[in-house]
Amino acid sequence: MTTTEETLAAAGAMVLRLALGTMWIAHALLKWFVFTLPGFALWLESQGLPGFMAWPIFILELIGGVLILAGFYGRYLSIILIPILFIASWVHFGNGWAHTSPAGGWEYPVFLIFTSIAYAFIGEGRFALRTKLNGHTTDIME
Protein backbone atom coordinates (compact mmCIF):
# COMPACT_ATOMS: atom_id res chain seq x y z
CA MET A 1 0.00 0.00 0.00
CA THR A 2 1.24 3.50 -0.73
CA THR A 3 1.43 6.14 1.98
CA THR A 4 -1.67 7.85 0.55
CA GLU A 5 -3.62 4.58 0.53
CA GLU A 6 -2.50 3.83 4.10
CA THR A 7 -3.60 7.28 5.25
CA LEU A 8 -6.97 6.94 3.53
CA ALA A 9 -7.45 3.45 5.00
CA ALA A 10 -6.60 4.78 8.48
CA ALA A 11 -9.03 7.67 7.98
CA GLY A 12 -11.72 5.22 6.85
CA ALA A 13 -11.15 3.08 9.95
CA MET A 14 -11.44 6.22 12.09
CA VAL A 15 -14.71 7.30 10.43
CA LEU A 16 -16.16 3.80 10.89
CA ARG A 17 -15.01 3.77 14.54
CA LEU A 18 -16.47 7.23 15.25
CA ALA A 19 -19.82 6.37 13.64
CA LEU A 20 -20.15 3.02 15.42
CA GLY A 21 -19.10 4.40 18.81
CA THR A 22 -21.47 7.34 18.50
CA MET A 23 -24.33 5.02 17.55
CA TRP A 24 -23.79 2.84 20.66
CA ILE A 25 -23.61 5.88 22.95
CA ALA A 26 -26.77 7.32 21.38
CA HIS A 27 -28.63 4.04 21.85
CA ALA A 28 -27.57 3.84 25.49
CA LEU A 29 -28.62 7.43 26.16
CA LEU A 30 -31.95 6.82 24.40
CA LYS A 31 -32.64 4.10 26.96
CA TRP A 32 -31.63 6.42 29.81
CA PHE A 33 -33.29 9.70 28.79
CA VAL A 34 -36.26 8.67 26.63
CA PHE A 35 -37.39 5.17 27.61
CA THR A 36 -35.84 5.24 31.12
CA LEU A 37 -34.25 2.07 32.42
CA PRO A 38 -37.43 0.94 34.24
CA GLY A 39 -39.37 1.51 31.00
CA PHE A 40 -36.75 -0.38 29.02
CA ALA A 41 -36.93 -3.24 31.55
CA LEU A 42 -40.70 -3.40 31.08
CA TRP A 43 -40.29 -3.40 27.32
CA LEU A 44 -37.76 -6.25 27.52
CA GLU A 45 -40.25 -8.23 29.60
CA SER A 46 -43.01 -7.51 27.06
CA GLN A 47 -40.75 -9.14 24.45
CA GLY A 48 -40.27 -12.24 26.61
CA LEU A 49 -36.78 -11.19 27.70
CA PRO A 50 -35.61 -10.73 31.29
CA GLY A 51 -36.14 -7.19 32.54
CA PHE A 52 -33.07 -7.31 34.77
CA MET A 53 -30.98 -7.17 31.57
CA ALA A 54 -31.84 -3.47 31.13
CA TRP A 55 -28.92 -2.29 33.28
CA PRO A 56 -26.26 -4.60 31.80
CA ILE A 57 -27.38 -3.74 28.26
CA PHE A 58 -27.29 -0.01 29.05
CA ILE A 59 -23.84 -0.24 30.63
CA LEU A 60 -22.42 -2.37 27.81
CA GLU A 61 -23.78 -0.01 25.17
CA LEU A 62 -22.53 3.13 26.94
CA ILE A 63 -19.07 1.92 27.97
CA GLY A 64 -18.65 -0.04 24.73
CA GLY A 65 -19.60 3.02 22.71
CA VAL A 66 -17.18 5.27 24.58
CA LEU A 67 -14.31 2.80 24.19
CA ILE A 68 -15.10 2.20 20.51
CA LEU A 69 -15.25 5.96 19.95
CA ALA A 70 -11.87 6.38 21.64
CA GLY A 71 -10.36 3.44 19.82
CA PHE A 72 -9.45 1.49 22.94
CA TYR A 73 -10.03 -2.23 22.32
CA GLY A 74 -13.03 -1.27 20.23
CA ARG A 75 -12.65 -4.10 17.74
CA TYR A 76 -13.20 -6.59 20.58
CA LEU A 77 -16.05 -4.61 22.11
CA SER A 78 -17.84 -4.48 18.76
CA ILE A 79 -17.85 -8.30 18.76
CA ILE A 80 -19.06 -8.41 22.38
CA LEU A 81 -21.94 -6.06 21.49
CA ILE A 82 -23.11 -8.07 18.46
CA PRO A 83 -25.47 -10.32 20.50
CA ILE A 84 -27.44 -7.19 21.49
CA LEU A 85 -27.88 -6.48 17.77
CA PHE A 86 -28.95 -10.06 17.05
CA ILE A 87 -31.61 -9.80 19.76
CA ALA A 88 -32.72 -6.40 18.41
CA SER A 89 -32.97 -7.92 14.93
CA TRP A 90 -35.00 -10.82 16.28
CA VAL A 91 -37.33 -8.51 18.24
CA HIS A 92 -37.91 -6.25 15.22
CA PHE A 93 -38.09 -9.00 12.58
CA GLY A 94 -41.87 -9.25 12.69
CA ASN A 95 -42.18 -5.51 12.07
CA GLY A 96 -40.82 -5.74 8.54
CA TRP A 97 -37.61 -4.66 6.91
CA ALA A 98 -37.56 -0.85 7.23
CA HIS A 99 -36.61 0.52 10.63
CA THR A 100 -39.03 3.39 9.99
CA SER A 101 -42.01 1.00 10.10
CA PRO A 102 -44.18 1.05 13.23
CA ALA A 103 -42.18 -0.45 16.14
CA GLY A 104 -39.05 -0.47 13.93
CA GLY A 105 -37.86 -3.02 11.42
CA TRP A 106 -34.82 -5.26 11.31
CA GLU A 107 -32.68 -3.55 8.65
CA TYR A 108 -30.86 -1.15 10.99
CA PRO A 109 -29.72 -3.71 13.58
CA VAL A 110 -28.67 -6.12 10.82
CA PHE A 111 -26.69 -3.33 9.14
CA LEU A 112 -25.00 -2.64 12.47
CA ILE A 113 -24.09 -6.32 12.84
CA PHE A 114 -22.22 -6.16 9.54
CA THR A 115 -20.72 -2.78 10.42
CA SER A 116 -19.46 -4.21 13.72
CA ILE A 117 -17.97 -7.22 11.95
CA ALA A 118 -16.25 -4.96 9.41
CA TYR A 119 -14.86 -2.83 12.23
CA ALA A 120 -13.59 -5.94 14.04
CA PHE A 121 -11.76 -6.99 10.86
CA ILE A 122 -10.37 -3.52 10.09
CA GLY A 123 -9.48 -2.56 13.65
CA GLU A 124 -9.14 0.73 15.43
CA GLY A 125 -6.76 2.30 12.95
CA ARG A 126 -3.79 4.57 13.23
CA PHE A 127 -5.73 7.45 14.80
CA ALA A 128 -7.06 5.48 17.81
CA LEU A 129 -6.16 6.00 21.46
CA ARG A 130 -4.84 2.45 21.82
CA THR A 131 -2.53 2.96 18.86
CA LYS A 132 -1.22 6.20 20.34
CA LEU A 133 -0.61 4.56 23.73
CA ASN A 134 1.05 1.43 22.32
CA GLY A 135 2.92 3.15 19.52
CA HIS A 136 1.69 0.57 17.02
CA THR A 137 -1.49 -1.03 15.74
CA THR A 138 -2.55 -4.63 15.30
CA ASP A 139 -4.89 -3.78 12.45
CA ILE A 140 -4.94 -5.66 9.17
CA MET A 141 -3.81 -2.47 7.46
CA GLU A 142 -0.49 -2.49 9.30
N, C-alpha and C positions, 0 to 999 in steps of 0.2 A: 504494500500500500504506500502511496506517496504521502508526504507530509500533509498536503491539502486534504486528501481522502481521510487520513487519520484524524485530522482536526474536525472535519465534517461528521465523521462517525462518532467522535467523542461528543460533539454538539448534539447530534441526534439522540445519543444515549441520555444526555442531560435533559433534553426536552421530554423524552419519554418518562424519565424518572420524575421530573417536576410535575408532569400531568398526572401520573399515577399516584404519587404521594398526595397531591392536592385533592384528588378525587377521594382517597381514603379518609383524609381529614374532614372533607366536606360531608361525607356520609356519616362519620362519627358525630360531628356537630349537629347534623340534622336530627339524629336520634336524641341528642341532649336538649337542643333548643326547641325543636318543633314537636316531635313525638313525645318527648320526655322518656326517661328510662322506664318508669312504671308503665307508660303507655306502650312502649316498645315491647316490654315483657308481656303485656296482655295480648298484643298483636301476635307475638311468637306463639303463645298458648292457643290463640284462635287458629293458627296454622298447624296445630298438633305438635309443636316444638316446645321444649321446656323453657318456661319464662325466666328461670334463673340464669339463662345464657345471655340475657340482655347486657349485664355488666361485662362479662368476659368479651363479648363481641365488640362492645363499645370501646373497651380498653385496647383490644387488639387492633381495631381499625384506627384509633387515634394515635397510639404509639407507633404502630406499623407505618402509618402515613407520614408521621414526622420523620422517622428513620429513613424511609424511602426517599422522602423529599431531600433530606440531608445527604443521602448517599452513604449511609452507614449500615452495611449488611442488608441493604434493601433487596438485593436479588434473592436472598433467602427468605426474607419476610414476605415478599410477593408470593412465594410458593406456599408459605404457611397460611396466607390469607385466602388462597384459592378455594378451600372448602366453603368459606362464607359465600363466595360467588356461586359455587355449585348449588348450595341450598337456596340462594336467592333466585337462581335460574329455575330450580324445581318449583319454588313457591309461585313464581310468576308464569310458569309454562302454560297453565290453563287460561291465562289472560290474553294469549295471542303473542305475536311476534313483536310488535312495536311497543316500546316502553312508554309511549304516549297514550296507549289505550287505557281504559279505566282499570285502576289497580295495577297498572304497569305490566309490560310484557317482558319477554325473556331476552330480547336482543342486546340490551345494554350489559347485563351481567355476563352473558356469554362473550361479548366483545372484550370485557374486562378480564375474563379468564385468559383469552388469547394474548391480550396486552401484557398481562402478568407473566405469562410463559415467555413471551418475547423478551421482556425485561430481564427475566432470570437467565436467559441465554446470553443476552448482550452484556449485562452487568451494569455496574454503577457508572462506569466511564471515568475518564481522566479528570473531570471537574467535580468529583464527589469528595465529600469529607473524608471518607475512609482512604481514598487514594492520596489525599493531601497528608493525612496522618502517617500512612505507611510508606509513602514515597514511591509506591508502585501500584499497579492494578492487576487483578487476576482475570480481567475481562478477556473475551475471545478476540477482541480487537488489538490486544497487546502484541 
